[in-house]
Structure formats: structure tokens, C-alpha cells
């Protein structure tokens, strides 16, 4: 291919005479230059590929290693970057900003930094797929063609949902093409040695699979010395299909790796920890009480301040400060070898990130339809419903269109219909007024959310006064504590209802203090949202 390029250039320049001939012989770099090398960085940023950022504590920004190993790095796998969207204008923004304060505390908070560098690897663009900013012209390019290849390019199937793809690829004996292979290639070209890899939630199966004894290109315990799993979501199919292979118990690198796990609930710990300890006996297990977002979990796992805020002017006693860089792995257009490329971006973090402006057709409030919703409480938990027929994704509060009937009766009917139980199971609370939810899930709806109370106590043996239990995806509804309910609603694309619950929390505490709300079966819903808890 390079020879053809040179001959084409030779043919063009020979038309210019003798001078053109020598120009072709000595200045034909552009003939060998990949077409991707001429693509602007602004276009490459919209590609569906691995994105990464590096943070170091010292006197200068991160310097990529080319001929040596990167010792004692902390690698964070992030699969839920902010700003995920379906258009290049709403491309995923920088997730390092969410944890920059905690990372700074980790690098500068002690006498000696425990890690040489903190590298955040963002998978969200891969999960979005080509339809979310991917470059369709790249779909036919690969490494064998000798063109510059942006490390982590999306190789998956178009049209699949990212979370479903991440879960299905985890079941394969080899690394999946769309998400797993790009991540493994990226990590292998960091030249890690003695690294700590951190993952949370749905990314935890991928973190475990990095040390697979059967998958080609898998990393070794020399490269990854420690795995940290934060509130891992390990589906039964992954445990059976992947960890159930006898190679994991006999020759897997996981046995030589320290595995530390922070579970969401005590029930998760009792159910999953014996399985994981069979394959990775070294390490500790604990429950991350009340920690939900990435920064809070990160702070719990590494014992830093959860409320740490990034300070661009902070220095330690030795004059070290934290430097942040954009990190990419690209193919050199001349040598055809992969190399790390870091660009200092520290100054950008001193300025708050401005979300991109996206034109949205907003239905006027006067044109929105009316809805009646039901927030069913039992102690310190509430009901969130799911559709087993795929009518909506995730969970939501029971609701029904407002047809002019008595609102409380409509709310009870909606709860009974969504939960498939008798209406007698719900008791109205006449002294607690409804709250208004504007455009839940972005729909042109104004919802009047009424508070109801369960008529029956929790079943014998339930844990309503203790930790949250894991939701059962095969049930129409589950009981959620306030932090888990708010997180589940946001994950389902309903931050509007999550905000409404925050506004309702103080009202419920006052109602409980005044006798308008029962205080039983574990406490009062929303007490965790108040700075000092329930009165």
C-alpha cells in the first residue's frame, strides 16, 4: 500500500519535471502518512473509542512510558460517564472531574503517594456504539492495513444497547469485540506492572475477566496485582458461565491477585463473597454503607475524604501538585508502532465544565398532560415498579393518566395495577399533600405524586430495618431505601422524580414528627437525605 502511494506521488510530481522527481524521492512523507493522521482531533473526539485521563502528583504532568513499565498505577474503569448522548454534540464529557477531588487527596494527602499515576479509562463511548458519534468510515479499517488506528475503536454490533452488550460479552470465553477487546488492548499498551484496577457496578465482570485463564490477550497477575470491586453487579449467568469454568480454579491469574470487594448490602456479601473467595482467597470484603456515586465509593475504598473538592492551587509539603492529562494510544504514522500520547490539561480543570447546548423541543407546561402517581411507603422504604414486558426501562413510581376521578383513588388504583396486588394493601395519608413532578423521564407530563402507606407489615425475616436487599429483576416491584431509590431512578433516566423525592424527604420527617406519618417498620423514608437525619 505504501509502495502504491509512493508511485502515485511519483507520477504526479514527474509532471512537474526534474525538480518534481527529486521532491518525490526526498519529501514523500505525505505519501506514507495515514489518512487518519490528517483527521482533526475535534473529529476524533467523537469516535467510539476508549478515552483516558491520567493524574500524577509531582512537579510536572504525566510522562508516557515507551521503553519501560508503568509501575504501581491505579487504573479506574468507568462505564457511566456524564453526558452520555446519541449525538456528537452531546458526546460524553470528562468523568475525571467527578473524582478529581478524591484523586487529589489520594496523591497529595499522605507523606508518600501510594501510586505512581491514576489513570481513568472511560468505556462509555464504546457502550454508546457507532450510532453515538462513531465514525462509520473507520469500520473497515484495522491494524493490518497499516493505517493509524485510534486505540479502542468500536468493533461491536450496531444497534445494541451498551449495558446489555457489556453483560453479554462478559459471558464469552474470549473478549468481546465491541467493548472488551478495545479495553484490553488499551490496558496492555500501558505496560502496567503491579497495577491496581478499580471497577464498580456493571463493569466488575469485565475487571474479573481481565485475568481470565482462557481468553487470549488476558492480562497476568504481574500486570494487575490488585483488583478492587465496588458494589459489583455479578449476574448469575456470569458466575455460572464464566467463573464456572474449571480453568478459573486451577490456573487463573486471579488466584495470585489481591481481590478487595465492597458490596452494596450485607445480603450481596453473604451471597457472592464465598464464590469470589474460592477463586481469589487473598483480600478483604466489606459493605459500602450509603455510598452510591463513583466519588463516594472511591473514597470509601481508599479511605479518603468523600467530600474532597479539587483545588487547583493545592501543594503538599514537598511542593508537589496534581497534574492532569488527556491520554491516548495511537499508531505512529511512520513507524507503525503504538505509542502513548499525553497532553497536559491541568489548566482546564480550574474552569468548571460547561455542558454543551443542545436544542431540545420542550413542550410548554400548558400543553403537558396530567398524571397521578403513587409513592408507596413502608418504614424507610418505597415501592418502585418495573415492566416485565419491556414497556419502560428500569424502574419508576406507579402512575396513571388523570381522568378526572378522585386523585387519591386513582393513585391507589395505579399502585395496585402496577404491583398486581389488591387495593386494600394501600392506605392513604390524608394529611400529607401531594408533590408535583415536572416532566418525569422527560415526558410532556405533569405528575401529581401522592404518598400512600403499606397496610401490611414486612414479611417475617425481611431486612426492612437493616441493609437494602438486592432487587429481583423478575418481580414487578421492589422496596428501595431513599439512596437506592434516587440512584435507581437516575439510572432509569428519571432524575426529575429523584429530585422530587429529595424535596419530599423533609416534608416526611416533619409529618412523622407531627404524627401524620407512622414511624414503624424501620424508620421514616428520606431520613438519609437530611444533614442531621430524622428529627
Secondary structure, DSSP 8 states (H G I E B T S, - for coil): -HHHHHHHHHHHHHTT-HHHHHHHHH--HHHHS-GGGGS-HHHHTTSSS-EEEEEEEESS-----SSS-EESEEEEEE---TT--SSGGG----THHHHHHHHHHHHHSSSS-S-SEEEEEE-HHHHH-TTTT--GGGTT--GGGTS---TT---S-TT--HHHHHHHHTTSSS--TTTHHHHHHHHHTTTEESEEEEEEGGGHHHHHHTT-SSSTT---TTTEEEEEEES----HHHHHHTTTSHHHHHH-GGGGSEEEEEESSHHHHHHHHHHHHHH--SS-EEE-TT--SHHHHHHHHHT--TT----TT---TTS-EEEEEEEEEEE-TTT--EEEEEEE-GGGGGS-------------GGGSEEEEEEEEEETTEEEEE--TTSSSSS-B-EEEE--SS-HHHHHHHHHHHHHTS-GGGEEE-TTS--EEEESGGG-SEEEEEEEEEESS---TT--TTSS-----TTSSEEEEEHHHHHHHHHHTT-HHHHHHHHHHHHHHHHHHHTTSS--BTTB-TTGGGSTT---
